[in-house]
Amino acid sequence: MKKILIIEDDFLLGDVLTQKLKAERFEVALVGDGLKGYEKIKSFKPDLVLLDIILPTMNGYEILEAKKKDPSIADIPVIIVSNSGQPVEINRALALGVKDYLVKAQFDPEEVLVKVRAQFREDEESTVPVTSLEDAINKKASTTSLEGKKVMWVEDDQFLNDIIARKLSLTKCVFFHSSEGEEALEIINKEIPDIVMLDIVLSDMDGFEILRRIKNNPKVKHIPVILLSNLGQASDIEKGKSLGAVRFMVKATVTPNEIIDQIKEVISENKK
């Protein structure tokens, strides 16, 4: 049975998450104090920690910093659950090795379950003995090399973008990123990437409109587009397919490694 430690001083939220996770047959412990939470990591040895940032006695960053220095618990994965999604805070958490970052106002408990399942799935993938992270990527189901391939990533989730950028850098592809539609279209038209990964919800133009413009432009309409979104309703998936998307991926249900696999598979299929 997988063990999950929740370090959260909002006991209403903590209790909801505890009940949800227990219903999924996880062993769960809840602590509302930062220092006690850190000590609990060492004694409970969880398989995953859900960690708030603002805590009494010891905040989430201090816990991450202390955890990183202790070899006995350094490798335990952490998902941040915070009231704030400011880029500076996300970057600080990313630098301290967190696996994912959820903003309280933007998720429901069901999404946390999906993230937890995805994390354990990725952990299972990483248990295959390999000599390096680059080898791990290359030993995926798809044998397609991304070396020299142009990958365009249109995404305003900075945390997800940073993770994917790091993983793609190991494949030696040429990586382009934009968080805005107009800028993304300019890059696509200029660089003619081999694939476009496209978020749907963006600040200036939604992904459906970007996809529509790509497919209406003879110069770039051949480029395969994967839609990657928090939206997973049947109507959204159908709309994406009708506009020409080759795949539709729901962010909360896929791991970064699975995203890389999908990129490889689509590029491989597009050669045929």
C-alpha positions in Angstrom: 0.0 0.0 0.0 1.4 3.4 -1.0 1.9 5.9 1.8 1.0 9.6 1.4 1.8 12.4 3.8 -0.2 15.6 3.7 1.4 18.6 5.3 -1.4 21.2 5.4 -2.7 23.5 8.0 -6.2 24.0 6.4 -7.7 21.0 8.1 -10.9 21.2 6.1 -8.9 20.7 2.9 -6.6 18.2 4.5 -9.5 16.1 5.7 -11.2 16.1 2.3 -7.9 15.0 0.6 -7.4 12.4 3.3 -10.8 10.8 2.8 -10.4 10.9 -1.0 -7.0 9.2 -0.9 -8.0 6.6 1.7 -11.0 5.7 -0.6 -8.3 5.0 -3.2 -6.6 2.6 -0.8 -3.7 4.8 0.0 -2.3 4.9 3.6 -2.6 8.6 4.5 -1.2 10.8 7.4 -2.1 14.4 7.9 0.0 17.0 9.8 -0.8 20.7 10.1 2.5 22.0 11.4 5.6 22.4 9.3 8.3 21.2 11.7 6.1 18.2 12.8 5.5 17.5 9.1 9.2 17.4 8.4 9.8 15.1 11.3 6.9 12.9 10.0 8.6 12.6 6.6 11.5 11.0 8.4 9.5 8.7 10.6 6.6 7.8 8.2 8.8 7.5 5.1 5.9 8.2 2.7 6.0 7.4 -1.0 4.7 10.9 -1.7 4.3 14.2 0.1 1.5 16.8 -0.6 3.0 20.0 0.8 1.5 23.4 1.6 3.9 26.4 1.4 2.5 28.6 4.2 2.7 26.6 7.4 3.4 27.3 11.1 6.9 26.8 12.6 8.5 25.8 9.3 7.3 26.7 5.8 7.2 24.5 2.8 10.4 25.9 1.3 12.3 25.3 4.5 11.0 21.7 4.5 12.1 21.2 0.9 15.5 22.6 1.7 16.0 20.5 4.8 14.7 17.4 3.0 17.1 17.9 0.1 20.0 17.8 2.5 18.9 14.5 4.2 19.9 11.5 2.0 17.4 9.3 3.8 14.4 11.3 2.5 15.8 13.4 -0.3 14.3 11.2 -3.1 10.7 11.2 -1.8 8.6 13.0 -4.4 6.7 16.2 -3.4 3.7 17.8 -4.9 3.1 21.4 -3.8 -0.5 22.5 -2.9 -0.4 26.3 -2.5 -2.6 29.4 -2.4 -0.2 31.1 -4.8 0.9 30.4 -8.3 3.4 33.2 -8.8 6.2 32.4 -11.2 8.9 33.2 -8.7 7.4 30.8 -6.2 6.9 28.1 -8.8 10.6 28.5 -10.0 11.8 28.3 -6.4 9.8 25.1 -5.8 11.0 23.6 -9.1 14.7 24.3 -8.2 14.1 22.4 -5.0 12.9 19.3 -6.9 9.2 19.3 -6.6 7.3 17.0 -9.0 4.2 19.1 -9.5 2.5 22.3 -8.3 -1.2 22.8 -7.7 -2.8 26.2 -6.9 -5.7 25.6 -4.4 -8.1 28.0 -6.1 -7.7 26.2 -9.4 -8.2 22.5 -8.6 -10.7 20.1 -7.0 -9.8 17.1 -4.9 -10.4 14.8 -7.8 -7.6 16.5 -9.8 -5.2 15.8 -6.8 -6.1 12.1 -7.1 -5.2 12.2 -10.8 -1.9 13.9 -10.1 -1.1 11.4 -7.4 -1.8 8.4 -9.7 0.3 10.0 -12.5 3.2 10.5 -10.1 3.2 6.9 -9.0 2.9 5.8 -12.6 6.0 7.8 -13.5 7.8 6.4 -10.5 7.1 2.9 -11.8 8.5 3.9 -15.2 11.7 5.2 -13.7 12.5 1.9 -11.8 13.9 0.4 -15.0 17.7 0.4 -14.6 19.3 3.0 -16.8 22.6 4.8 -16.8 21.2 8.3 -17.2 18.0 10.3 -17.7 18.9 10.6 -21.3 19.0 6.8 -21.6 15.6 6.6 -19.9 14.1 8.8 -22.5 15.7 6.9 -25.3 14.5 3.5 -24.0 10.8 4.5 -24.3 8.4 2.7 -26.5 9.0 5.0 -29.3 12.5 4.6 -30.9 12.2 7.9 -32.9 15.0 10.3 -32.2 14.1 13.9 -31.6 17.7 15.1 -32.3 17.5 18.1 -34.5 13.7 18.0 -34.7 11.9 21.3 -34.1 9.3 21.2 -31.3 7.0 24.1 -30.7 5.4 24.3 -27.2 2.5 26.8 -26.7 1.8 26.8 -23.0 1.3 29.4 -20.2 1.8 27.0 -17.3 5.3 27.9 -16.4 5.9 24.9 -14.1 4.9 22.4 -16.8 6.9 24.3 -19.4 10.0 24.2 -17.3 9.7 20.5 -16.7 9.1 19.7 -20.4 11.9 22.0 -21.5 14.4 20.2 -19.3 13.3 16.8 -20.5 13.3 17.8 -24.2 16.8 19.3 -23.8 18.0 15.8 -23.2 16.6 14.6 -26.6 18.7 17.3 -28.4 15.7 18.7 -30.2 15.3 22.3 -31.1 12.8 23.7 -28.6 10.6 26.8 -29.1 8.2 28.1 -26.5 5.5 30.8 -26.4 2.8 31.5 -23.9 0.8 33.7 -26.3 -1.1 32.9 -29.5 0.1 35.6 -31.8 3.7 35.1 -30.9 3.3 31.4 -31.3 1.9 31.8 -34.8 4.8 34.0 -35.8 7.3 31.4 -34.6 5.5 28.6 -36.3 5.3 30.5 -39.6 9.0 31.3 -39.4 10.5 28.1 -38.0 8.2 25.5 -39.5 8.4 23.1 -36.6 8.1 19.3 -36.9 5.3 19.3 -34.3 3.2 21.8 -32.2 2.1 21.1 -28.6 -0.8 23.4 -28.0 -2.6 24.4 -24.8 -6.2 25.5 -25.2 -6.6 28.1 -22.5 -4.2 31.0 -23.2 -4.4 34.7 -22.3 -4.8 36.3 -25.7 -6.2 33.6 -28.0 -7.5 30.1 -27.3 -5.8 27.0 -28.7 -8.7 26.2 -31.0 -8.3 29.5 -32.8 -4.5 28.9 -33.1 -5.2 25.5 -34.5 -7.7 26.8 -36.9 -5.1 29.4 -38.2 -2.4 26.8 -38.5 -4.6 24.5 -40.6 -5.8 27.4 -42.8 -2.3 28.4 -43.6 -0.9 26.3 -46.6 2.6 26.9 -45.5 2.2 25.2 -42.1 -1.0 23.2 -42.3 1.0 19.9 -42.7 2.5 20.3 -39.2 0.9 17.8 -36.7 -0.7 19.4 -33.6 -1.3 17.8 -30.2 -3.7 19.6 -28.0 -2.7 19.5 -24.3 -5.2 21.0 -21.9 -6.9 20.9 -18.5 -10.2 20.6 -20.5 -11.2 17.0 -21.2 -14.9 17.1 -22.1 -16.0 15.1 -25.0 -17.1 18.3 -26.8 -13.6 19.8 -26.5 -11.9 16.6 -27.8 -14.3 16.4 -30.7 -13.8 20.1 -31.6 -10.0 19.6 -31.5 -10.2 16.6 -33.8 -12.5 18.4 -36.2 -10.1 21.3 -36.5 -7.2 18.9 -37.3 -5.5 18.0 -34.1 -3.8 14.5 -34.2 -4.0 13.9 -30.5 -5.8 15.4 -27.4 -4.1 15.0 -24.0 -5.5 16.0 -20.7 -2.7 17.5 -18.5 -3.8 16.0 -15.2 -3.8 12.4 -16.6 -0.4 12.3 -18.3 3.2 12.3 -17.0 6.0 14.4 -18.6 7.5 11.2 -19.9 4.2 10.2 -21.6 4.1 13.6 -23.2 7.6 13.1 -24.7 6.5 9.6 -25.9 3.5 11.2 -27.7 5.7 13.7 -29.4 8.0 10.9 -30.6 5.1 8.8 -31.8 3.4 11.6 -33.7 6.6 12.7 -35.4 7.3 9.0 -36.4 3.8 8.6 -37.8 4.1 11.9 -39.7 7.1 10.5 -41.6 5.0 7.7 -43.1 
